[in-house]
Amino acid sequence: MASQQSPRGTALLRVALVCFSVGVLAIIAAFVVFALGHEPPLALYLLAGACPVGFLLAIVFALRSGRRVRGGTQQ
């Protein structure tokens, strides 16, 4: 049975994945820059904020796309 996702819902998941990926890459880059003995620029700290934003968007996507059980328990 194929999932019937709307294009808007799929777009929300893609945005969440991109934000989360950018945030993780910025965190890794900040650690690498710091390990090389330099102070990470402010841009890396700001981009690292995309990680929790992407995580929250993914949670919103999961809650919106979840199935609701109607009535009592199903067997």
PyMOL Python script that loads the backbone (N, CA, C, O; Angstrom):
from pymol import cmd

cmd.read_pdbstr("""\
ATOM      1  N   MET A   1       0.844  -1.172   0.000  1.00  0.00           N
ATOM      2  CA  MET A   1       0.000   0.000   0.000  1.00  0.00           C
ATOM      3  C   MET A   1       0.892   1.240   0.000  1.00  0.00           C
ATOM      4  O   MET A   1       1.724   1.402   0.893  1.00  0.00           O
ATOM      5  N   ALA A   2       0.733   2.092  -0.966  1.00  0.00           N
ATOM      6  CA  ALA A   2       1.569   3.276  -1.102  1.00  0.00           C
ATOM      7  C   ALA A   2       1.092   4.372  -0.159  1.00  0.00           C
ATOM      8  O   ALA A   2      -0.103   4.515   0.102  1.00  0.00           O
ATOM      9  N   SER A   3       2.042   5.134   0.342  1.00  0.00           N
ATOM     10  CA  SER A   3       1.725   6.237   1.230  1.00  0.00           C
ATOM     11  C   SER A   3       1.230   7.421   0.401  1.00  0.00           C
ATOM     12  O   SER A   3       1.801   7.732  -0.644  1.00  0.00           O
ATOM     13  N   GLN A   4       0.186   8.068   0.859  1.00  0.00           N
ATOM     14  CA  GLN A   4      -0.398   9.198   0.150  1.00  0.00           C
ATOM     15  C   GLN A   4       0.058  10.496   0.809  1.00  0.00           C
ATOM     16  O   GLN A   4      -0.717  11.129   1.527  1.00  0.00           O
ATOM     17  N   GLN A   5       1.296  10.897   0.575  1.00  0.00           N
ATOM     18  CA  GLN A   5       1.825  12.137   1.118  1.00  0.00           C
ATOM     19  C   GLN A   5       1.540  13.276   0.148  1.00  0.00           C
ATOM     20  O   GLN A   5       1.678  13.118  -1.065  1.00  0.00           O
ATOM     21  N   SER A   6       1.144  14.414   0.686  1.00  0.00           N
ATOM     22  CA  SER A   6       0.949  15.589  -0.154  1.00  0.00           C
ATOM     23  C   SER A   6       2.314  16.177  -0.499  1.00  0.00           C
ATOM     24  O   SER A   6       3.279  15.974   0.239  1.00  0.00           O
ATOM     25  N   PRO A   7       2.404  16.889  -1.595  1.00  0.00           N
ATOM     26  CA  PRO A   7       3.677  17.520  -1.937  1.00  0.00           C
ATOM     27  C   PRO A   7       4.145  18.493  -0.857  1.00  0.00           C
ATOM     28  O   PRO A   7       5.346  18.671  -0.651  1.00  0.00           O
ATOM     29  N   ARG A   8       3.195  19.117  -0.173  1.00  0.00           N
ATOM     30  CA  ARG A   8       3.556  20.054   0.888  1.00  0.00           C
ATOM     31  C   ARG A   8       4.203  19.317   2.061  1.00  0.00           C
ATOM     32  O   ARG A   8       5.177  19.801   2.637  1.00  0.00           O
ATOM     33  N   GLY A   9       3.662  18.143   2.415  1.00  0.00           N
ATOM     34  CA  GLY A   9       4.224  17.364   3.505  1.00  0.00           C
ATOM     35  C   GLY A   9       5.609  16.849   3.170  1.00  0.00           C
ATOM     36  O   GLY A   9       6.498  16.838   4.022  1.00  0.00           O
ATOM     37  N   THR A  10       5.792  16.423   1.930  1.00  0.00           N
ATOM     38  CA  THR A  10       7.101  15.952   1.501  1.00  0.00           C
ATOM     39  C   THR A  10       8.102  17.098   1.503  1.00  0.00           C
ATOM     40  O   THR A  10       9.265  16.906   1.858  1.00  0.00           O
ATOM     41  N   ALA A  11       7.663  18.277   1.113  1.00  0.00           N
ATOM     42  CA  ALA A  11       8.540  19.450   1.118  1.00  0.00           C
ATOM     43  C   ALA A  11       8.967  19.787   2.543  1.00  0.00           C
ATOM     44  O   ALA A  11      10.110  20.184   2.770  1.00  0.00           O
ATOM     45  N   LEU A  12       8.067  19.635   3.491  1.00  0.00           N
ATOM     46  CA  LEU A  12       8.406  19.907   4.889  1.00  0.00           C
ATOM     47  C   LEU A  12       9.497  18.957   5.365  1.00  0.00           C
ATOM     48  O   LEU A  12      10.410  19.374   6.077  1.00  0.00           O
ATOM     49  N   LEU A  13       9.416  17.703   4.988  1.00  0.00           N
ATOM     50  CA  LEU A  13      10.442  16.741   5.373  1.00  0.00           C
ATOM     51  C   LEU A  13      11.777  17.090   4.730  1.00  0.00           C
ATOM     52  O   LEU A  13      12.818  17.001   5.380  1.00  0.00           O
ATOM     53  N   ARG A  14      11.758  17.482   3.475  1.00  0.00           N
ATOM     54  CA  ARG A  14      13.008  17.852   2.793  1.00  0.00           C
ATOM     55  C   ARG A  14      13.646  19.080   3.430  1.00  0.00           C
ATOM     56  O   ARG A  14      14.863  19.122   3.612  1.00  0.00           O
ATOM     57  N   VAL A  15      12.843  20.069   3.768  1.00  0.00           N
ATOM     58  CA  VAL A  15      13.364  21.264   4.434  1.00  0.00           C
ATOM     59  C   VAL A  15      13.957  20.890   5.788  1.00  0.00           C
ATOM     60  O   VAL A  15      15.011  21.400   6.167  1.00  0.00           O
ATOM     61  N   ALA A  16      13.285  20.005   6.515  1.00  0.00           N
ATOM     62  CA  ALA A  16      13.789  19.563   7.811  1.00  0.00           C
ATOM     63  C   ALA A  16      15.130  18.852   7.668  1.00  0.00           C
ATOM     64  O   ALA A  16      16.048  19.090   8.453  1.00  0.00           O
ATOM     65  N   LEU A  17      15.242  17.987   6.674  1.00  0.00           N
ATOM     66  CA  LEU A  17      16.497  17.260   6.469  1.00  0.00           C
ATOM     67  C   LEU A  17      17.630  18.194   6.059  1.00  0.00           C
ATOM     68  O   LEU A  17      18.765  18.029   6.506  1.00  0.00           O
ATOM     69  N   VAL A  18      17.325  19.176   5.209  1.00  0.00           N
ATOM     70  CA  VAL A  18      18.358  20.127   4.791  1.00  0.00           C
ATOM     71  C   VAL A  18      18.811  20.973   5.971  1.00  0.00           C
ATOM     72  O   VAL A  18      20.010  21.168   6.169  1.00  0.00           O
ATOM     73  N   CYS A  19      17.871  21.474   6.753  1.00  0.00           N
ATOM     74  CA  CYS A  19      18.233  22.282   7.929  1.00  0.00           C
ATOM     75  C   CYS A  19      19.064  21.483   8.920  1.00  0.00           C
ATOM     76  O   CYS A  19      20.070  21.973   9.433  1.00  0.00           O
ATOM     77  N   PHE A  20      18.646  20.262   9.186  1.00  0.00           N
ATOM     78  CA  PHE A  20      19.370  19.437  10.135  1.00  0.00           C
ATOM     79  C   PHE A  20      20.776  19.136   9.621  1.00  0.00           C
ATOM     80  O   PHE A  20      21.741  19.178  10.385  1.00  0.00           O
ATOM     81  N   SER A  21      20.893  18.834   8.332  1.00  0.00           N
ATOM     82  CA  SER A  21      22.203  18.515   7.752  1.00  0.00           C
ATOM     83  C   SER A  21      23.134  19.727   7.786  1.00  0.00           C
ATOM     84  O   SER A  21      24.312  19.601   8.121  1.00  0.00           O
ATOM     85  N   VAL A  22      22.608  20.888   7.441  1.00  0.00           N
ATOM     86  CA  VAL A  22      23.421  22.107   7.485  1.00  0.00           C
ATOM     87  C   VAL A  22      23.890  22.376   8.910  1.00  0.00           C
ATOM     88  O   VAL A  22      25.043  22.751   9.125  1.00  0.00           O
ATOM     89  N   GLY A  23      23.010  22.189   9.878  1.00  0.00           N
ATOM     90  CA  GLY A  23      23.384  22.404  11.272  1.00  0.00           C
ATOM     91  C   GLY A  23      24.455  21.440  11.745  1.00  0.00           C
ATOM     92  O   GLY A  23      25.391  21.841  12.437  1.00  0.00           O
ATOM     93  N   VAL A  24      24.326  20.173  11.380  1.00  0.00           N
ATOM     94  CA  VAL A  24      25.335  19.184  11.789  1.00  0.00           C
ATOM     95  C   VAL A  24      26.681  19.501  11.140  1.00  0.00           C
ATOM     96  O   VAL A  24      27.718  19.425  11.798  1.00  0.00           O
ATOM     97  N   LEU A  25      26.670  19.853   9.859  1.00  0.00           N
ATOM     98  CA  LEU A  25      27.918  20.208   9.178  1.00  0.00           C
ATOM     99  C   LEU A  25      28.562  21.444   9.807  1.00  0.00           C
ATOM    100  O   LEU A  25      29.785  21.514   9.921  1.00  0.00           O
ATOM    101  N   ALA A  26      27.757  22.404  10.211  1.00  0.00           N
ATOM    102  CA  ALA A  26      28.304  23.601  10.864  1.00  0.00           C
ATOM    103  C   ALA A  26      28.904  23.263  12.220  1.00  0.00           C
ATOM    104  O   ALA A  26      29.930  23.829  12.598  1.00  0.00           O
ATOM    105  N   ILE A  27      28.288  22.357  12.953  1.00  0.00           N
ATOM    106  CA  ILE A  27      28.835  21.934  14.246  1.00  0.00           C
ATOM    107  C   ILE A  27      30.175  21.233  14.049  1.00  0.00           C
ATOM    108  O   ILE A  27      31.137  21.497  14.771  1.00  0.00           O
ATOM    109  N   ILE A  28      30.230  20.340  13.068  1.00  0.00           N
ATOM    110  CA  ILE A  28      31.489  19.644  12.782  1.00  0.00           C
ATOM    111  C   ILE A  28      32.561  20.635  12.348  1.00  0.00           C
ATOM    112  O   ILE A  28      33.706  20.547  12.790  1.00  0.00           O
ATOM    113  N   ALA A  29      32.192  21.578  11.485  1.00  0.00           N
ATOM    114  CA  ALA A  29      33.150  22.581  11.027  1.00  0.00           C
ATOM    115  C   ALA A  29      33.654  23.442  12.186  1.00  0.00           C
ATOM    116  O   ALA A  29      34.834  23.789  12.228  1.00  0.00           O
ATOM    117  N   ALA A  30      32.780  23.787  13.117  1.00  0.00           N
ATOM    118  CA  ALA A  30      33.198  24.590  14.266  1.00  0.00           C
ATOM    119  C   ALA A  30      34.193  23.819  15.126  1.00  0.00           C
ATOM    120  O   ALA A  30      35.164  24.397  15.615  1.00  0.00           O
ATOM    121  N   PHE A  31      33.963  22.522  15.316  1.00  0.00           N
ATOM    122  CA  PHE A  31      34.912  21.711  16.077  1.00  0.00           C
ATOM    123  C   PHE A  31      36.249  21.606  15.361  1.00  0.00           C
ATOM    124  O   PHE A  31      37.301  21.671  15.997  1.00  0.00           O
ATOM    125  N   VAL A  32      36.219  21.443  14.045  1.00  0.00           N
ATOM    126  CA  VAL A  32      37.466  21.331  13.276  1.00  0.00           C
ATOM    127  C   VAL A  32      38.244  22.641  13.336  1.00  0.00           C
ATOM    128  O   VAL A  32      39.457  22.634  13.550  1.00  0.00           O
ATOM    129  N   VAL A  33      37.558  23.758  13.148  1.00  0.00           N
ATOM    130  CA  VAL A  33      38.227  25.059  13.205  1.00  0.00           C
ATOM    131  C   VAL A  33      38.818  25.282  14.593  1.00  0.00           C
ATOM    132  O   VAL A  33      39.938  25.779  14.712  1.00  0.00           O
ATOM    133  N   PHE A  34      38.094  24.927  15.629  1.00  0.00           N
ATOM    134  CA  PHE A  34      38.599  25.097  16.995  1.00  0.00           C
ATOM    135  C   PHE A  34      39.788  24.177  17.258  1.00  0.00           C
ATOM    136  O   PHE A  34      40.736  24.564  17.942  1.00  0.00           O
ATOM    137  N   ALA A  35      39.740  22.958  16.716  1.00  0.00           N
ATOM    138  CA  ALA A  35      40.846  22.011  16.905  1.00  0.00           C
ATOM    139  C   ALA A  35      42.114  22.487  16.207  1.00  0.00           C
ATOM    140  O   ALA A  35      43.219  22.141  16.626  1.00  0.00           O
ATOM    141  N   LEU A  36      41.966  23.271  15.157  1.00  0.00           N
ATOM    142  CA  LEU A  36      43.126  23.810  14.453  1.00  0.00           C
ATOM    143  C   LEU A  36      43.703  25.040  15.141  1.00  0.00           C
ATOM    144  O   LEU A  36      44.688  25.613  14.674  1.00  0.00           O
ATOM    145  N   GLY A  37      43.092  25.443  16.247  1.00  0.00           N
ATOM    146  CA  GLY A  37      43.641  26.534  17.040  1.00  0.00           C
ATOM    147  C   GLY A  37      43.086  27.908  16.706  1.00  0.00           C
ATOM    148  O   GLY A  37      43.657  28.917  17.121  1.00  0.00           O
ATOM    149  N   HIS A  38      41.996  27.968  15.972  1.00  0.00           N
ATOM    150  CA  HIS A  38      41.386  29.253  15.606  1.00  0.00           C
ATOM    151  C   HIS A  38      40.029  29.377  16.287  1.00  0.00           C
ATOM    152  O   HIS A  38      39.427  28.390  16.710  1.00  0.00           O
ATOM    153  N   GLU A  39      39.575  30.605  16.377  1.00  0.00           N
ATOM    154  CA  GLU A  39      38.230  30.870  16.909  1.00  0.00           C
ATOM    155  C   GLU A  39      37.223  30.705  15.766  1.00  0.00           C
ATOM    156  O   GLU A  39      37.371  31.356  14.733  1.00  0.00           O
ATOM    157  N   PRO A  40      36.205  29.851  15.923  1.00  0.00           N
ATOM    158  CA  PRO A  40      35.206  29.707  14.848  1.00  0.00           C
ATOM    159  C   PRO A  40      34.460  31.017  14.620  1.00  0.00           C
ATOM    160  O   PRO A  40      34.143  31.725  15.576  1.00  0.00           O
ATOM    161  N   PRO A  41      34.179  31.341  13.364  1.00  0.00           N
ATOM    162  CA  PRO A  41      33.455  32.593  13.087  1.00  0.00           C
ATOM    163  C   PRO A  41      32.004  32.511  13.545  1.00  0.00           C
ATOM    164  O   PRO A  41      31.449  31.431  13.746  1.00  0.00           O
ATOM    165  N   LEU A  42      31.422  33.665  13.700  1.00  0.00           N
ATOM    166  CA  LEU A  42      30.035  33.766  14.153  1.00  0.00           C
ATOM    167  C   LEU A  42      29.084  33.039  13.204  1.00  0.00           C
ATOM    168  O   LEU A  42      28.071  32.491  13.638  1.00  0.00           O
ATOM    169  N   ALA A  43      29.407  33.033  11.918  1.00  0.00           N
ATOM    170  CA  ALA A  43      28.545  32.376  10.939  1.00  0.00           C
ATOM    171  C   ALA A  43      28.373  30.888  11.247  1.00  0.00           C
ATOM    172  O   ALA A  43      27.285  30.342  11.061  1.00  0.00           O
ATOM    173  N   LEU A  44      29.427  30.231  11.712  1.00  0.00           N
ATOM    174  CA  LEU A  44      29.304  28.808  12.055  1.00  0.00           C
ATOM    175  C   LEU A  44      28.371  28.607  13.239  1.00  0.00           C
ATOM    176  O   LEU A  44      27.591  27.655  13.262  1.00  0.00           O
ATOM    177  N   TYR A  45      28.446  29.489  14.210  1.00  0.00           N
ATOM    178  CA  TYR A  45      27.545  29.383  15.353  1.00  0.00           C
ATOM    179  C   TYR A  45      26.094  29.611  14.930  1.00  0.00           C
ATOM    180  O   TYR A  45      25.187  28.931  15.410  1.00  0.00           O
ATOM    181  N   LEU A  46      25.881  30.562  14.038  1.00  0.00           N
ATOM    182  CA  LEU A  46      24.522  30.829  13.568  1.00  0.00           C
ATOM    183  C   LEU A  46      23.992  29.686  12.712  1.00  0.00           C
ATOM    184  O   LEU A  46      22.823  29.316  12.820  1.00  0.00           O
ATOM    185  N   LEU A  47      24.847  29.128  11.864  1.00  0.00           N
ATOM    186  CA  LEU A  47      24.423  27.990  11.045  1.00  0.00           C
ATOM    187  C   LEU A  47      24.164  26.747  11.896  1.00  0.00           C
ATOM    188  O   LEU A  47      23.326  25.918  11.542  1.00  0.00           O
ATOM    189  N   ALA A  48      24.867  26.616  13.002  1.00  0.00           N
ATOM    190  CA  ALA A  48      24.642  25.475  13.893  1.00  0.00           C
ATOM    191  C   ALA A  48      23.233  25.508  14.482  1.00  0.00           C
ATOM    192  O   ALA A  48      22.703  24.470  14.879  1.00  0.00           O
ATOM    193  N   GLY A  49      22.635  26.674  14.539  1.00  0.00           N
ATOM    194  CA  GLY A  49      21.259  26.796  15.019  1.00  0.00           C
ATOM    195  C   GLY A  49      20.244  26.151  14.093  1.00  0.00           C
ATOM    196  O   GLY A  49      19.097  25.941  14.489  1.00  0.00           O
ATOM    197  N   ALA A  50      20.642  25.831  12.865  1.00  0.00           N
ATOM    198  CA  ALA A  50      19.741  25.159  11.929  1.00  0.00           C
ATOM    199  C   ALA A  50      19.492  23.710  12.336  1.00  0.00           C
ATOM    200  O   ALA A  50      18.499  23.112  11.921  1.00  0.00           O
ATOM    201  N   CYS A  51      20.379  23.145  13.138  1.00  0.00           N
ATOM    202  CA  CYS A  51      20.227  21.745  13.553  1.00  0.00           C
ATOM    203  C   CYS A  51      18.963  21.534  14.398  1.00  0.00           C
ATOM    204  O   CYS A  51      18.150  20.677  14.055  1.00  0.00           O
ATOM    205  N   PRO A  52      18.773  22.277  15.477  1.00  0.00           N
ATOM    206  CA  PRO A  52      17.523  22.077  16.231  1.00  0.00           C
ATOM    207  C   PRO A  52      16.280  22.515  15.471  1.00  0.00           C
ATOM    208  O   PRO A  52      15.199  21.966  15.686  1.00  0.00           O
ATOM    209  N   VAL A  53      16.418  23.500  14.582  1.00  0.00           N
ATOM    210  CA  VAL A  53      15.270  23.909  13.770  1.00  0.00           C
ATOM    211  C   VAL A  53      14.834  22.762  12.863  1.00  0.00           C
ATOM    212  O   VAL A  53      13.642  22.479  12.742  1.00  0.00           O
ATOM    213  N   GLY A  54      15.801  22.105  12.228  1.00  0.00           N
ATOM    214  CA  GLY A  54      15.491  20.958  11.385  1.00  0.00           C
ATOM    215  C   GLY A  54      14.895  19.817  12.170  1.00  0.00           C
ATOM    216  O   GLY A  54      13.990  19.133  11.691  1.00  0.00           O
ATOM    217  N   PHE A  55      15.392  19.605  13.372  1.00  0.00           N
ATOM    218  CA  PHE A  55      14.857  18.553  14.233  1.00  0.00           C
ATOM    219  C   PHE A  55      13.399  18.833  14.592  1.00  0.00           C
ATOM    220  O   PHE A  55      12.562  17.932  14.554  1.00  0.00           O
ATOM    221  N   LEU A  56      13.101  20.082  14.940  1.00  0.00           N
ATOM    222  CA  LEU A  56      11.718  20.443  15.275  1.00  0.00           C
ATOM    223  C   LEU A  56      10.795  20.327  14.067  1.00  0.00           C
ATOM    224  O   LEU A  56       9.647  19.904  14.203  1.00  0.00           O
ATOM    225  N   LEU A  57      11.286  20.698  12.892  1.00  0.00           N
ATOM    226  CA  LEU A  57      10.474  20.553  11.683  1.00  0.00           C
ATOM    227  C   LEU A  57      10.195  19.083  11.385  1.00  0.00           C
ATOM    228  O   LEU A  57       9.106  18.739  10.926  1.00  0.00           O
ATOM    229  N   ALA A  58      11.169  18.220  11.641  1.00  0.00           N
ATOM    230  CA  ALA A  58      10.967  16.785  11.433  1.00  0.00           C
ATOM    231  C   ALA A  58       9.926  16.235  12.407  1.00  0.00           C
ATOM    232  O   ALA A  58       9.131  15.368  12.045  1.00  0.00           O
ATOM    233  N   ILE A  59       9.932  16.736  13.636  1.00  0.00           N
ATOM    234  CA  ILE A  59       8.921  16.314  14.610  1.00  0.00           C
ATOM    235  C   ILE A  59       7.534  16.772  14.158  1.00  0.00           C
ATOM    236  O   ILE A  59       6.565  16.019  14.253  1.00  0.00           O
ATOM    237  N   VAL A  60       7.444  18.011  13.665  1.00  0.00           N
ATOM    238  CA  VAL A  60       6.166  18.509  13.153  1.00  0.00           C
ATOM    239  C   VAL A  60       5.689  17.640  11.986  1.00  0.00           C
ATOM    240  O   VAL A  60       4.509  17.298  11.909  1.00  0.00           O
ATOM    241  N   PHE A  61       6.599  17.285  11.083  1.00  0.00           N
ATOM    242  CA  PHE A  61       6.238  16.417   9.957  1.00  0.00           C
ATOM    243  C   PHE A  61       5.724  15.072  10.460  1.00  0.00           C
ATOM    244  O   PHE A  61       4.712  14.570   9.969  1.00  0.00           O
ATOM    245  N   ALA A  62       6.418  14.484  11.439  1.00  0.00           N
ATOM    246  CA  ALA A  62       6.009  13.174  11.952  1.00  0.00           C
ATOM    247  C   ALA A  62       4.636  13.239  12.618  1.00  0.00           C
ATOM    248  O   ALA A  62       3.823  12.329  12.457  1.00  0.00           O
ATOM    249  N   LEU A  63       4.380  14.305  13.359  1.00  0.00           N
ATOM    250  CA  LEU A  63       3.085  14.435  14.021  1.00  0.00           C
ATOM    251  C   LEU A  63       1.961  14.683  13.023  1.00  0.00           C
ATOM    252  O   LEU A  63       0.849  14.187  13.206  1.00  0.00           O
ATOM    253  N   ARG A  64       2.239  15.441  11.975  1.00  0.00           N
ATOM    254  CA  ARG A  64       1.208  15.717  10.973  1.00  0.00           C
ATOM    255  C   ARG A  64       0.919  14.523  10.082  1.00  0.00           C
ATOM    256  O   ARG A  64      -0.203  14.363   9.602  1.00  0.00           O
ATOM    257  N   SER A  65       1.922  13.683   9.857  1.00  0.00           N
ATOM    258  CA  SER A  65       1.723  12.571   8.941  1.00  0.00           C
ATOM    259  C   SER A  65       1.359  11.273   9.658  1.00  0.00           C
ATOM    260  O   SER A  65       1.114  10.259   9.005  1.00  0.00           O
ATOM    261  N   GLY A  66       1.318  11.290  10.982  1.00  0.00           N
ATOM    262  CA  GLY A  66       0.980  10.086  11.729  1.00  0.00           C
ATOM    263  C   GLY A  66      -0.469   9.696  11.547  1.00  0.00           C
ATOM    264  O   GLY A  66      -1.335  10.538  11.306  1.00  0.00           O
ATOM    265  N   ARG A  67      -0.713   8.423  11.665  1.00  0.00           N
ATOM    266  CA  ARG A  67      -2.088   7.932  11.529  1.00  0.00           C
ATOM    267  C   ARG A  67      -2.782   7.978  12.884  1.00  0.00           C
ATOM    268  O   ARG A  67      -2.189   7.666  13.916  1.00  0.00           O
ATOM    269  N   ARG A  68      -4.018   8.365  12.859  1.00  0.00           N
ATOM    270  CA  ARG A  68      -4.807   8.387  14.084  1.00  0.00           C
ATOM    271  C   ARG A  68      -5.725   7.174  14.096  1.00  0.00           C
ATOM    272  O   ARG A  68      -6.317   6.819  13.077  1.00  0.00           O
ATOM    273  N   VAL A  69      -5.835   6.551  15.245  1.00  0.00           N
ATOM    274  CA  VAL A  69      -6.723   5.403  15.388  1.00  0.00           C
ATOM    275  C   VAL A  69      -8.111   5.926  15.724  1.00  0.00           C
ATOM    276  O   VAL A  69      -8.279   6.729  16.642  1.00  0.00           O
ATOM    277  N   ARG A  70      -9.086   5.468  14.983  1.00  0.00           N
ATOM    278  CA  ARG A  70     -10.468   5.902  15.214  1.00  0.00           C
ATOM    279  C   ARG A  70     -11.152   4.905  16.113  1.00  0.00           C
ATOM    280  O   ARG A  70     -10.955   3.698  15.977  1.00  0.00           O
ATOM    281  N   GLY A  71     -11.946   5.397  17.019  1.00  0.00           N
ATOM    282  CA  GLY A  71     -12.712   4.526  17.909  1.00  0.00           C
ATOM    283  C   GLY A  71     -11.833   3.926  18.973  1.00  0.00           C
ATOM    284  O   GLY A  71     -10.893   4.560  19.455  1.00  0.00           O
ATOM    285  N   GLY A  72     -12.145   2.689  19.339  1.00  0.00           N
ATOM    286  CA  GLY A  72     -11.398   1.998  20.394  1.00  0.00           C
ATOM    287  C   GLY A  72     -10.147   1.328  19.843  1.00  0.00           C
ATOM    288  O   GLY A  72      -9.539   1.796  18.880  1.00  0.00           O
ATOM    289  N   THR A  73      -9.788   0.241  20.469  1.00  0.00           N
ATOM    290  CA  THR A  73      -8.605  -0.490  20.028  1.00  0.00           C
ATOM    291  C   THR A  73      -8.927  -1.321  18.814  1.00  0.00           C
ATOM    292  O   THR A  73     -10.045  -1.813  18.656  1.00  0.00           O
ATOM    293  N   GLN A  74      -7.948  -1.472  17.966  1.00  0.00           N
ATOM    294  CA  GLN A  74      -8.116  -2.294  16.783  1.00  0.00           C
ATOM    295  C   GLN A  74      -7.439  -3.623  16.989  1.00  0.00           C
ATOM    296  O   GLN A  74      -6.398  -3.706  17.641  1.00  0.00           O
ATOM    297  N   GLN A  75      -8.033  -4.677  16.430  1.00  0.00           N
ATOM    298  CA  GLN A  75      -7.460  -6.004  16.603  1.00  0.00           C
ATOM    299  C   GLN A  75      -6.969  -6.554  15.296  1.00  0.00           C
ATOM    300  O   GLN A  75      -6.451  -7.670  15.251  1.00  0.00           O
TER     301      GLN A  75
END
""", "prot")
cmd.dss("prot")
cmd.show_as("cartoon", "prot")
cmd.util.cbc("prot")
cmd.orient("prot")
